[in-house]
């Protein structure tokens, strides 16, 4: 006995594809979660070595391990993002297939009404012709019977014409229903980002602690492990107390690999106990030589 495999409908095809993509994304998400956990452990280890003043070889090995795990996590993130795009396309295709199936069902019902009318028209025509024949068959035909037969024949012709017209209109409506309507929304072009004006008398450095200072009437606060433009007047005292370091410093390169440039970090709160006031630090540095001279 030969078994024939049933052909899947478009809705079933998209449903199966969507389930497969969702299962794939679940597996990729679990692998990405494990990779990000391992990456965080490597970052903590590299940060601990950098703060402890480890040798360049130790820092290189720690960074190599972290880069390996980071590359794996980056690849998995890209795979998850690509899978998300495929899921969106599958959901869109499924939605369109379901809408097309509903339109086809409605169109089939409309066409069925037109076909039923076409099938009933011959029976109506036969009945009307039989009625006219019954009236006009006798030899003694009255004027009333003749007028009745003429009226029936006129009605027959009108019904046949109306039936033909309504069947054409129904099939036209079925074709429009089956085609459906597609509205395309035009997206407005994104606005160009405006770059801030360049700062003067500043030095790009990397913060090792959360810092605050005043610039005129404005109070500046920067989180730790952030690349920022510090006024050059505050730089000597900040370097002397190791609250900042230059970007080309070896430990800064390791910390930047662990924490990044810090541009996405939130500004520290004014009551943060770890906040270092660079203005106060500079005043202490100026008072210290005067005390030594006295």
C-alpha positions as CSV (number, residue, x, y, z in Angstrom):
1,X,0.0,0.0,0.0
2,X,1.4,3.4,-1.0
3,X,0.9,6.3,1.4
4,X,1.0,9.8,0.0
5,X,2.3,12.6,2.1
6,X,-0.1,15.4,2.6
7,X,1.1,18.7,1.3
8,X,1.4,21.4,4.0
9,X,-0.5,24.6,3.7
10,X,1.3,28.0,3.8
11,X,0.0,28.5,7.4
12,X,1.4,25.1,8.5
13,X,4.7,25.8,6.8
14,X,5.1,29.1,8.6
15,X,4.0,27.7,11.9
16,X,6.6,24.9,11.7
17,X,9.3,27.4,10.7
18,X,8.4,29.7,13.6
19,X,8.5,26.8,16.2
20,X,11.9,25.8,14.8
21,X,13.3,29.4,15.1
22,X,11.9,29.8,18.6
23,X,13.5,26.5,19.7
24,X,16.8,27.6,18.1
25,X,16.7,30.9,19.9
26,X,16.1,29.2,23.2
27,X,19.2,27.1,22.8
28,X,21.3,30.1,21.7
29,X,20.0,32.1,24.7
30,X,21.1,29.4,27.1
31,X,24.5,29.2,25.6
32,X,24.8,33.0,25.6
33,X,23.8,33.2,29.3
34,X,26.6,30.7,30.1
35,X,29.1,32.6,28.0
36,X,28.3,36.0,29.6
37,X,28.6,34.4,33.1
38,X,32.0,33.1,32.2
39,X,33.0,36.5,30.7
40,X,32.0,38.3,33.9
41,X,34.2,35.9,35.9
42,X,37.1,36.6,33.6
43,X,36.5,40.3,33.9
44,X,36.5,40.2,37.6
45,X,39.8,38.2,37.6
46,X,41.5,40.6,35.2
47,X,40.3,43.6,37.3
48,X,41.6,42.0,40.4
49,X,45.1,41.5,38.8
50,X,45.2,45.1,37.5
51,X,44.3,46.6,40.8
52,X,46.9,44.3,42.5
53,X,49.6,45.6,40.2
54,X,50.2,42.2,38.5
55,X,53.0,41.8,35.9
56,X,52.5,42.5,32.2
57,X,52.6,38.7,31.5
58,X,49.8,38.0,34.0
59,X,47.7,40.8,32.6
60,X,48.3,39.6,29.0
61,X,47.2,36.1,29.9
62,X,44.1,37.4,31.7
63,X,43.2,39.5,28.8
64,X,43.7,36.7,26.3
65,X,41.3,34.4,28.3
66,X,38.8,37.2,28.6
67,X,39.0,38.0,24.8
68,X,38.4,34.4,24.0
69,X,35.3,34.2,26.1
70,X,34.2,37.7,24.9
71,X,34.6,36.6,21.2
72,X,32.4,33.6,21.9
73,X,29.8,35.7,23.6
74,X,29.9,38.3,20.8
75,X,29.3,35.5,18.2
76,X,26.4,34.1,20.2
77,X,24.9,37.6,20.6
78,X,25.0,38.0,16.8
79,X,23.4,34.6,16.3
80,X,20.6,35.5,18.7
81,X,20.1,38.8,17.0
82,X,20.0,37.1,13.6
83,X,17.6,34.5,15.0
84,X,15.3,37.3,16.3
85,X,15.2,38.8,12.9
86,X,14.3,35.4,11.4
87,X,11.6,35.0,14.0
88,X,10.1,38.4,13.1
89,X,10.1,37.4,9.5
90,X,8.5,34.1,10.3
91,X,5.8,35.8,12.5
92,X,5.1,38.3,9.7
93,X,4.9,35.5,7.1
94,X,2.6,33.5,9.4
95,X,0.4,36.6,9.9
96,X,0.2,37.2,6.2
97,X,-0.5,33.5,5.5
98,X,-3.3,33.5,8.1
99,X,-4.8,36.7,6.6
100,X,-4.6,35.2,3.1
101,X,-6.2,32.0,4.3
102,X,-9.1,34.0,5.8
103,X,-9.4,36.1,2.6
104,X,-9.5,32.9,0.5
105,X,-12.2,31.4,2.7
106,X,-14.3,34.6,2.4
107,X,-13.7,34.7,-1.4
108,X,-14.6,31.0,-1.7
109,X,-17.9,31.6,0.1
110,X,-18.7,34.6,-2.2
111,X,-17.9,32.5,-5.3
112,X,-20.1,29.7,-3.9
113,X,-23.0,32.1,-3.7
114,X,-22.4,33.1,-7.4
115,X,-22.2,29.4,-8.4
116,X,-25.4,28.6,-6.5
117,X,-27.2,31.4,-8.4
118,X,-25.9,30.2,-11.7
119,X,-27.1,26.7,-10.9
120,X,-30.6,27.9,-9.9
121,X,-31.0,30.2,-13.0
122,X,-31.8,27.3,-15.5
123,X,-34.4,25.8,-13.1
124,X,-36.0,29.2,-12.9
125,X,-36.0,29.7,-16.6
126,X,-37.5,26.3,-17.1
127,X,-40.3,27.0,-14.6
128,X,-41.1,30.4,-16.1
129,X,-41.2,28.9,-19.6
130,X,-43.5,26.1,-18.3
131,X,-45.8,28.8,-16.7
132,X,-46.0,30.7,-20.0
133,X,-46.7,27.6,-22.0
134,X,-49.4,26.5,-19.6
135,X,-51.2,29.9,-20.0
136,X,-50.9,30.1,-23.8
137,X,-51.5,26.4,-24.6
138,X,-55.4,26.5,-24.7
139,X,-57.3,27.5,-27.8
140,X,-59.5,30.0,-26.0
141,X,-57.0,32.5,-24.6
142,X,-58.3,35.4,-22.7
143,X,-56.8,38.9,-22.8
144,X,-55.9,38.7,-19.1
145,X,-54.1,35.4,-19.6
146,X,-52.1,36.9,-22.5
147,X,-51.1,39.9,-20.5
148,X,-50.1,37.6,-17.7
149,X,-47.9,35.4,-20.0
150,X,-46.3,38.6,-21.3
151,X,-45.5,39.8,-17.8
152,X,-44.0,36.5,-16.8
153,X,-41.8,36.5,-19.9
154,X,-40.7,40.1,-19.1
155,X,-39.9,39.1,-15.5
156,X,-38.0,36.1,-16.8
157,X,-35.7,38.2,-19.0
158,X,-35.2,40.7,-16.1
159,X,-34.3,38.0,-13.7
160,X,-31.8,36.4,-16.1
161,X,-30.2,39.8,-16.7
162,X,-30.1,40.6,-13.0
163,X,-28.7,37.1,-12.2
164,X,-25.9,37.6,-14.7
165,X,-25.1,41.0,-13.3
166,X,-25.1,39.8,-9.7
167,X,-22.9,36.9,-10.5
168,X,-20.4,39.2,-12.2
169,X,-20.4,41.5,-9.1
170,X,-20.0,38.6,-6.7
171,X,-17.0,37.2,-8.6
172,X,-15.4,40.7,-8.8
173,X,-15.9,41.1,-5.0
174,X,-14.4,37.6,-4.5
175,X,-11.3,38.6,-6.5
176,X,-10.8,41.8,-4.6
177,X,-11.3,39.9,-1.3
178,X,-8.7,37.3,-2.3
179,X,-6.2,40.0,-3.3
180,X,-6.5,42.1,-0.2
181,X,-5.0,45.5,0.5
182,X,-1.4,46.3,1.4
183,X,-0.5,49.6,3.0
184,X,3.1,50.6,3.0
185,X,4.2,53.1,5.7
186,X,7.0,55.4,4.9
187,X,9.5,55.9,7.6
188,X,10.8,59.3,8.3
189,X,14.6,59.7,7.9
190,X,16.5,59.8,11.2
191,X,17.7,63.1,12.4
192,X,21.5,63.7,12.2
193,X,23.2,63.6,15.6
194,X,24.9,66.9,16.6
195,X,28.4,66.6,18.0
196,X,29.2,68.7,21.1
197,X,31.8,71.5,20.6
198,X,35.4,70.6,21.4
199,X,36.6,71.4,24.9
200,X,39.7,73.6,25.4
201,X,42.5,73.3,28.1
202,X,41.5,69.7,28.9
203,X,43.3,66.3,29.0
204,X,41.6,63.0,28.1
205,X,42.2,60.7,31.1
206,X,40.7,57.6,32.6
207,X,39.1,57.8,36.1
208,X,40.0,55.2,38.8
209,X,37.4,56.6,41.3
210,X,34.2,58.6,41.0
211,X,35.2,62.3,40.8
212,X,33.5,65.7,41.1
213,X,34.6,69.3,40.4
214,X,33.2,72.7,39.6
215,X,33.3,74.5,36.3
216,X,31.9,78.0,36.9
217,X,28.4,77.5,38.2
218,X,28.2,73.9,37.0
219,X,29.1,70.9,39.1
220,X,30.6,68.0,37.1
221,X,30.5,64.4,38.4
222,X,32.0,61.4,36.6
223,X,31.8,57.7,37.5
224,X,34.8,55.5,38.1
225,X,36.4,53.7,35.1
226,X,35.2,56.4,32.7
227,X,37.2,58.1,29.9
228,X,36.6,61.9,30.4
229,X,38.1,65.3,29.5
230,X,39.5,66.7,32.8
231,X,40.6,70.3,33.1
232,X,44.4,70.5,33.1
233,X,44.4,72.6,36.3
234,X,43.1,69.6,38.2
235,X,45.2,66.9,36.5
236,X,48.4,67.1,38.7
237,X,46.7,66.5,42.0
238,X,44.4,63.8,40.6
239,X,47.4,62.0,39.2
240,X,49.4,62.4,42.4
241,X,46.7,60.7,44.4
242,X,46.1,58.1,41.7
243,X,42.5,59.0,41.1
244,X,43.1,59.1,37.4
245,X,45.7,57.8,34.9
246,X,46.7,58.4,31.3
247,X,45.0,56.4,28.5
248,X,48.2,54.8,27.4
249,X,49.0,53.4,30.9
250,X,49.1,49.6,31.0
251,X,46.6,49.2,33.8
252,X,44.2,51.6,32.1
253,X,44.3,49.4,29.0
254,X,43.3,46.4,31.0
255,X,40.6,48.3,33.0
256,X,39.2,49.7,29.7
257,X,38.9,46.2,28.4
258,X,37.1,45.1,31.5
259,X,34.8,48.1,32.0
260,X,34.9,49.9,28.7
261,X,35.1,53.6,28.3
262,X,32.3,54.1,30.8
263,X,30.3,56.4,28.5
264,X,27.1,54.5,29.3
265,X,27.5,54.7,33.1
266,X,25.2,56.8,35.1
267,X,26.5,59.9,36.9
268,X,27.3,59.3,40.6
269,X,25.0,60.7,43.2
270,X,26.1,63.9,45.1
271,X,26.1,62.0,48.5
272,X,28.2,59.1,47.2
273,X,30.8,58.4,49.9
274,X,33.4,57.3,47.4
275,X,33.1,60.6,45.5
276,X,36.5,62.5,45.3
277,X,36.3,66.3,45.3
278,X,39.1,67.4,43.0
279,X,38.7,71.1,43.9
280,X,39.2,70.3,47.6
281,X,42.1,68.1,46.7
282,X,43.8,70.9,44.8
283,X,43.3,73.3,47.7
284,X,45.0,70.8,50.1
285,X,47.9,70.6,47.6
286,X,48.3,74.4,47.6
287,X,48.1,74.7,51.4
288,X,50.7,71.9,52.0
289,X,53.7,73.9,50.5
290,X,52.7,77.0,52.4
291,X,52.6,75.0,55.7
292,X,56.1,73.6,54.9
293,X,57.5,77.1,54.3
294,X,56.0,78.3,57.6
